[in-house]
Amino acid sequence: MATAKQAPIDRILSPFNRFFKTSAAGGLLLLACTVLAMAWANSPYAEYYFRLRELHIAIGAGGNELNLSLLHWVNDGLMAVFFFVVGLEIKREILAGELSSARKALLPIMAAVGGMLAPAGLYLAFTAGTGLERGWGIPMATDIAFTLGVLSLLGRRIPASLKVFLTALAIADDIGAVLVIALFYGGELNLYALGLGLAVLAGMALANALGVRRTVVYFVLGAIAWLCFYNSGVHATVAGVLAAMTIPARPRVGVDEMLSKSRRLLDDLKNEDKGRGMLASDRLHKIVLTLRRACRDAETPLQRLDSLLHPWVAFLIMPMFALANGGVALEGDILASLTSPLSLGVGAGLLLGKPLGVCLISLGMVRLGLAPKLPGVTARHILGAGCLAGIGFTMSIFVAGLAFPGGAEADLSKLGILAGSLTSAVIGWAVLRGLPETAGPEN
């Protein structure tokens, strides 16, 4: 029975759909870990939750140890890997995705800018004169995992063009968040350590230019760059994004050369196979190994690392981050906490500022002819996407930890993030849920 030939559009969208499904599943796990963290932090065993976060782990020897709490290892160490994957996605989108040309990139980039400025402005309006203005960057971020997780529940109601737009917007948003972290949420600069870290990154870029493709080289140099940035006053996770920009994005051989070599190897494989099986023939095994290397040479190191690390980030690192940071002890008057200037500023920035900025910019640019209309996308789609962009969980909590390292302010900002993100998710889902399903297979 003949198999149906895959349509060209399916071949084009299949890498994105695989990424979407992984992110959606990761978002659901992220939600579960957040609920677990909140339940644990408000249970009779809450003491163990907070003590576990402060458990110190030392790495190193001979007086050169790096001794950090478990919370800091997650936020400064594991999250550097998260930011590295973010950097890989940014580079891919800039080179070959929705940010690869001015025409394609203009709408999501400008929508992301609107979706950052409006929340920051609303936050400052609520916190003016309170001494809490430092948290203006908290409601600026969009959590792509949670956002795509909600979209996955809506099936055929969501056009593929809206998914691509929202993903590109979130990636542009990530670029803005990294810049904000690097420029406004660092400590006192150690110029020697910063210069050394930049020199290591320059070495990684040189290795790329010289054709070095062994990922272990970039791993070792990237770890050194992270350590330098950790001691520089610039947040260590920024090193993850910058290191990603040095990863080779070109294959060793082109597709035509790979196909030609593969055909010869497959012919050799067919001629060599005498029905004895792989274990009985070293020659067969060598042909298969050569075929595997030929396919590997046609793959870029950037794609290989992204495919390798993305599941670890989605299913381990981000859930661990949620578990370590999502626990907020609900004590005293919860209503008073939720209506404090800090919580209101964060919550209003996510819930109102995000859709306001995204919708005004997106609809305005399309109406003025500055950007093309997205196929199959209506104003209601844009409104729903703007609401979902208000799910700022991971990046917002990360920035909150930098703006308010501890104490009541940290808890109040997390309450605002949780309330604003949850409400944004529900409203965005409700807006898009009322749309009719499209014909054809699910995107």
C-alpha positions as MATLAB code, in Angstrom:
seq = 'MATAKQAPIDRILSPFNRFFKTSAAGGLLLLACTVLAMAWANSPYAEYYFRLRELHIAIGAGGNELNLSLLHWVNDGLMAVFFFVVGLEIKREILAGELSSARKALLPIMAAVGGMLAPAGLYLAFTAGTGLERGWGIPMATDIAFTLGVLSLLGRRIPASLKVFLTALAIADDIGAVLVIALFYGGELNLYALGLGLAVLAGMALANALGVRRTVVYFVLGAIAWLCFYNSGVHATVAGVLAAMTIPARPRVGVDEMLSKSRRLLDDLKNEDKGRGMLASDRLHKIVLTLRRACRDAETPLQRLDSLLHPWVAFLIMPMFALANGGVALEGDILASLTSPLSLGVGAGLLLGKPLGVCLISLGMVRLGLAPKLPGVTARHILGAGCLAGIGFTMSIFVAGLAFPGGAEADLSKLGILAGSLTSAVIGWAVLRGLPETAGPEN';
ca = [
       0.000    0.000    0.000;
       1.495    3.304   -1.098;
       2.085    5.937    1.489;
       0.725    9.423    0.956;
       3.324   11.891   -0.299;
       4.018   14.676    2.202;
       2.871   18.078    0.968;
       5.574   20.773    0.512;
       4.002   22.975    3.202;
       4.178   20.049    5.648;
       7.876   19.603    4.935;
       8.452   23.306    5.527;
       6.484   23.452    8.785;
       7.475   20.080   10.257;
      10.569   21.370   12.175;
       8.456   24.152   13.679;
       5.666   21.723   14.578;
       8.126   19.430   16.378;
       9.459   22.395   18.333;
       5.910   23.543   19.101;
       4.872   20.157   20.481;
       7.965   19.915   22.698;
       7.430   23.436   24.045;
       3.729   22.774   24.647;
       4.418   19.621   26.624;
       7.170   21.411   28.531;
       4.747   24.187   29.408;
       2.326   21.741   30.980;
       5.132   20.227   33.065;
       6.196   23.740   34.048;
       2.678   24.419   35.321;
       2.673   21.205   37.347;
       5.995   22.087   38.997;
       4.718   25.578   39.836;
       1.646   24.134   41.528;
       3.843   21.668   43.410;
       6.184   24.460   44.562;
       3.268   26.580   45.809;
       1.708   23.618   47.603;
       5.009   22.636   49.220;
       5.832   26.202   50.299;
       2.455   26.455   52.053;
       2.370   22.964   53.563;
       3.403   21.789   57.038;
       6.694   20.787   55.383;
       7.464   24.276   54.022;
      10.588   24.509   56.176;
      12.187   21.706   54.156;
      11.377   23.473   50.881;
      13.182   26.660   51.860;
      16.056   24.791   53.529;
      16.560   22.699   50.399;
      16.800   25.826   48.253;
      19.589   27.141   50.511;
      21.552   23.881   50.524;
      25.097   24.762   49.423;
      26.995   22.750   46.828;
      30.694   23.372   46.136;
      32.405   22.576   42.831;
      36.173   22.802   42.491;
      39.256   21.906   44.494;
      42.431   23.349   45.973;
      40.870   26.511   47.328;
      39.302   27.378   43.956;
      35.805   26.233   44.780;
      32.596   27.794   43.586;
      30.239   27.365   46.549;
      26.635   28.311   45.755;
      23.227   27.492   47.129;
      21.027   25.094   45.167;
      18.812   28.048   44.219;
      21.805   29.919   42.789;
      23.049   26.860   40.891;
      19.633   26.621   39.245;
      19.269   30.346   38.516;
      22.850   31.101   37.508;
      24.061   27.717   36.256;
      21.240   25.682   34.740;
      19.491   28.780   33.445;
      22.648   29.621   31.484;
      21.869   26.481   29.458;
      18.289   27.738   29.020;
      19.630   31.075   27.741;
      22.082   29.210   25.494;
      19.155   27.429   23.817;
      17.319   30.767   23.601;
      20.408   32.137   21.845;
      20.437   29.226   19.392;
      16.772   29.884   18.552;
      17.479   33.604   18.130;
      20.394   32.902   15.778;
      18.368   30.410   13.741;
      15.458   32.842   13.395;
      17.812   35.653   12.349;
      19.612   33.508    9.762;
      16.746   31.496    8.269;
      13.493   32.083   10.149;
      10.909   34.760   10.751;
      13.552   37.349   11.646;
      15.724   36.691    8.576;
      14.468   39.608    6.484;
      13.259   43.091    7.298;
       9.812   42.428    5.815;
       9.212   39.241    7.820;
      10.817   40.522   11.010;
       9.244   43.976   11.202;
       5.802   42.985   12.530;
       6.858   40.573   15.319;
       9.773   42.803   16.373;
       7.654   45.934   16.619;
       4.859   43.998   18.347;
       7.449   42.749   20.849;
       8.692   46.308   21.422;
       5.127   47.486   22.084;
       4.624   44.468   24.319;
       7.649   45.487   26.396;
       7.184   49.240   26.636;
       3.490   49.226   27.632;
       3.937   46.783   30.567;
       6.990   48.684   31.829;
       5.045   51.939   31.648;
       2.073   50.502   33.536;
       4.363   49.073   36.205;
       6.025   52.445   36.735;
       2.611   54.126   36.937;
       1.619   51.818   39.822;
       4.938   52.016   41.671;
       5.899   55.675   41.155;
       7.324   57.135   44.357;
       7.383   53.795   46.233;
      11.072   52.994   45.769;
      10.100   49.860   43.821;
      10.705   51.285   40.364;
      13.659   48.923   39.854;
      11.236   46.141   38.962;
      10.073   47.761   35.701;
      11.614   44.914   33.656;
       9.592   42.162   35.370;
       6.360   42.332   33.286;
       8.158   42.796   29.954;
       8.791   39.113   29.179;
       6.771   36.405   27.409;
       7.115   32.737   28.386;
       7.160   30.812   25.104;
       6.680   27.381   26.728;
       3.511   28.346   28.593;
       2.208   30.344   25.631;
       2.610   27.480   23.177;
       1.192   25.120   25.776;
      -2.052   27.106   25.818;
      -2.090   27.330   22.021;
      -1.793   23.541   21.822;
      -5.145   23.236   23.592;
      -6.892   25.196   20.836;
      -6.109   22.880   17.918;
      -7.455   23.918   14.520;
      -8.723   27.273   15.763;
      -5.176   28.638   15.475;
      -3.767   29.344   11.989;
      -0.153   28.315   11.463;
       0.698   31.936   10.635;
      -0.444   33.037   14.130;
       1.709   30.364   15.793;
       4.724   31.482   13.780;
       3.999   35.165   14.556;
       3.655   34.532   18.293;
       6.826   32.415   18.378;
       8.785   35.096   16.486;
       7.350   37.738   18.840;
       8.445   35.707   21.884;
      11.948   35.286   20.446;
      12.209   39.027   19.730;
      10.908   39.537   23.269;
      13.721   37.272   24.544;
      16.275   39.465   22.760;
      14.837   42.488   24.567;
      14.842   40.651   27.906;
      18.501   39.650   27.512;
      19.441   43.263   26.723;
      17.502   44.496   29.747;
      19.204   41.946   32.011;
      22.655   42.775   30.637;
      22.262   46.562   30.788;
      20.115   47.169   33.868;
      20.274   44.183   36.213;
      23.971   43.530   36.636;
      26.165   44.234   39.632;
      29.302   46.338   39.981;
      31.483   45.680   36.950;
      34.769   43.791   37.203;
      36.335   44.934   33.955;
      39.146   42.371   34.111;
      36.744   39.417   34.384;
      34.427   40.923   31.755;
      37.308   41.478   29.349;
      38.528   37.917   29.878;
      35.012   36.575   29.236;
      34.709   38.599   26.021;
      38.133   37.338   24.937;
      36.974   33.736   25.417;
      33.852   34.446   23.365;
      36.071   35.966   20.670;
      38.079   32.716   20.737;
      34.855   30.768   20.187;
      33.990   33.006   17.223;
      37.509   32.448   15.829;
      37.102   28.693   16.194;
      33.890   28.966   14.171;
      35.658   30.982   11.470;
      38.461   28.394   11.312;
      35.939   25.596   10.765;
      36.075   23.935   14.186;
      32.918   21.844   14.515;
      33.589   19.701   17.604;
      30.945   20.747   20.104;
      33.187   19.792   23.045;
      35.474   22.732   22.144;
      32.576   25.176   22.391;
      31.357   23.516   25.588;
      34.702   23.966   27.369;
      35.189   27.537   26.155;
      31.554   28.369   26.947;
      31.970   27.113   30.517;
      35.038   29.334   30.941;
      33.120   32.310   29.528;
      30.264   31.623   31.974;
      32.683   31.613   34.922;
      34.222   34.918   33.766;
      30.821   36.547   33.369;
      29.747   35.216   36.770;
      32.613   37.180   38.325;
      32.219   40.230   36.077;
      29.053   41.861   37.415;
      27.172   41.111   34.161;
      24.711   38.327   34.834;
      26.224   34.951   34.001;
      23.283   33.812   31.863;
      24.126   36.516   29.303;
      27.214   34.445   28.510;
      24.873   31.639   27.423;
      23.207   33.802   24.772;
      26.498   35.247   23.529;
      28.108   31.792   23.383;
      25.204   30.542   21.251;
      25.979   33.236   18.676;
      29.402   31.644   18.064;
      28.078   28.139   17.264;
      28.595   27.206   13.583;
      25.414   27.456   11.526;
      26.827   26.067    8.273;
      26.944   22.364    7.345;
      30.253   20.742    6.410;
      28.785   19.520    3.102;
      25.798   20.551    1.039;
      22.662   18.506    0.510;
      23.614   17.538   -3.063;
      26.993   16.201   -1.969;
      25.410   14.325    0.924;
      22.803   12.753   -1.393;
      25.445   11.686   -3.896;
      27.604   10.099   -1.208;
      24.612    8.465    0.457;
      23.452    6.885   -2.812;
      26.894    5.339   -3.326;
      26.939    4.043    0.238;
      23.427    2.619   -0.060;
      24.423    0.831   -3.271;
      27.469   -0.593   -1.450;
      25.211   -1.622    1.418;
      22.835   -3.419   -0.941;
      25.668   -5.218   -2.753;
      27.426   -6.221    0.474;
      24.338   -7.567    2.243;
      24.274  -11.335    1.658;
      21.562  -12.009    4.199;
      24.106  -12.510    6.992;
      22.984   -9.510    9.038;
      24.901   -6.602   10.555;
      26.655   -8.550   13.323;
      28.245  -10.980   10.900;
      29.730   -8.355    8.579;
      32.243   -5.676    9.658;
      32.009   -4.238    6.163;
      28.264   -3.612    6.560;
      28.861   -1.890    9.881;
      31.562    0.352    8.411;
      29.260    1.382    5.565;
      26.487    2.288    8.047;
      28.945    4.314   10.167;
      30.151    6.166    7.062;
      26.546    6.829    6.077;
      25.862    8.230    9.547;
      28.879   10.538    9.296;
      27.692   11.718    5.864;
      24.320   12.673    7.342;
      25.999   14.330   10.321;
      28.200   16.424    8.006;
      25.057   17.764    6.324;
      23.675   18.899    9.693;
      24.766   22.188   11.261;
      26.231   22.157   14.797;
      23.606   24.766   15.714;
      20.746   22.443   14.774;
      22.419   19.466   16.427;
      22.899   21.291   19.740;
      19.388   22.747   19.637;
      17.862   19.299   19.077;
      20.052   17.788   21.792;
      19.481   20.431   24.479;
      15.889   21.491   23.854;
      14.285   18.443   25.538;
      16.620   18.816   28.543;
      15.645   22.468   28.887;
      11.935   21.827   28.399;
      11.643   18.758   30.618;
      14.330   19.249   33.270;
      15.857   22.728   33.558;
      12.698   24.831   33.316;
      10.689   22.548   35.635;
      13.558   22.692   38.150;
      13.545   26.478   37.852;
       9.785   26.538   38.476;
      10.129   24.208   41.443;
      12.966   26.263   42.951;
      11.424   29.688   42.356;
       7.659   29.152   42.259;
       7.134   28.579   45.981;
       5.705   31.657   47.702;
       4.578   31.438   51.318;
       1.071   32.930   51.501;
       1.018   34.598   54.890;
      -1.077   37.376   56.351;
      -3.658   39.219   54.267;
      -3.370   37.725   50.776;
      -5.767   40.296   49.292;
      -3.612   43.105   50.653;
      -0.548   41.459   49.126;
      -2.218   41.112   45.730;
      -3.325   44.761   45.782;
       0.059   46.159   46.826;
       1.646   48.568   44.308;
       4.309   45.981   43.420;
       1.903   43.093   42.768;
      -0.555   45.349   40.961;
       2.190   46.862   38.817;
       3.483   43.459   37.736;
       0.025   41.938   37.279;
      -1.362   44.928   35.357;
       1.743   45.062   33.182;
       1.248   41.445   32.112;
      -2.535   41.385   31.980;
      -3.191   44.808   30.413;
       0.121   46.129   29.144;
       1.024   43.134   27.004;
      -2.178   42.926   24.926;
      -2.336   46.717   24.724;
       1.179   47.036   23.327;
       1.019   43.991   21.046;
      -2.429   44.766   19.607;
      -1.959   48.493   19.049;
       1.343   48.016   17.247;
       0.302   44.937   15.221;
      -3.098   46.196   14.083;
      -1.778   49.706   13.520;
       1.078   48.545   11.296;
      -1.193   46.320    9.218;
      -3.827   49.067    8.915;
      -1.190   51.603    7.792;
       0.281   49.152    5.277;
       3.645   49.021    7.051;
       3.430   45.229    7.428;
       1.526   42.529    5.493;
      -1.614   41.002    6.988;
      -1.063   37.532    8.399;
      -2.950   34.879    6.372;
      -6.129   33.729    8.096;
      -5.550   36.013   11.098;
      -8.220   38.434   12.314;
      -8.157   41.197   14.914;
      -9.566   38.696   17.423;
      -6.630   36.371   16.777;
      -4.237   39.252   17.495;
      -6.122   40.125   20.682;
      -5.905   36.530   21.878;
      -2.198   36.369   20.999;
      -1.609   39.634   22.857;
      -3.310   38.222   25.950;
      -1.243   35.024   25.773;
       1.898   37.144   25.464;
       1.059   38.274   28.998;
       2.131   34.852   30.285;
       5.521   35.986   31.522;
       6.279   33.243   33.987;
       9.865   31.997   33.512;
      11.603   35.167   32.340;
       9.512   37.396   34.615;
      10.412   35.380   37.717;
      14.033   35.393   36.590;
      14.082   39.199   36.268;
      12.204   39.522   39.574;
      15.002   37.595   41.269;
      17.506   40.103   39.883;
      15.445   43.182   40.725;
      14.498   42.026   44.239;
      16.975   39.342   45.401;
      14.970   38.441   48.500;
      12.482   39.455   51.138;
       8.898   40.633   50.867;
       9.443   42.393   47.522;
      10.465   39.127   45.855;
       7.333   37.351   47.116;
       5.039   40.233   46.117;
       6.500   40.347   42.613;
       6.032   36.568   42.244;
       2.411   36.886   43.358;
       1.880   39.515   40.687;
       3.561   37.300   38.089;
       1.497   34.240   38.981;
      -1.788   36.172   39.106;
      -1.104   38.145   35.924;
       0.187   35.141   33.957;
      -2.661   32.852   35.018;
      -5.333   35.439   34.221;
      -3.679   36.246   30.886;
      -3.675   32.554   29.983;
      -7.352   32.116   30.845;
      -8.480   35.260   28.996;
      -6.296   34.509   25.953;
      -7.646   30.947   25.815;
     -11.238   32.212   26.135;
     -10.776   34.803   23.354;
      -9.342   32.233   20.946;
     -11.599   29.385   22.098;
     -14.630   31.119   20.618;
     -13.167   31.142   17.106;
     -14.342   28.545   14.559;
     -12.125   25.615   13.669;
     -10.371   25.748   10.310;
     -10.801   23.036    7.721;
      -8.119   20.462    7.083;
      -5.597   18.771    9.331;
      -4.609   20.333   12.614;
      -1.676   22.741   12.360;
];
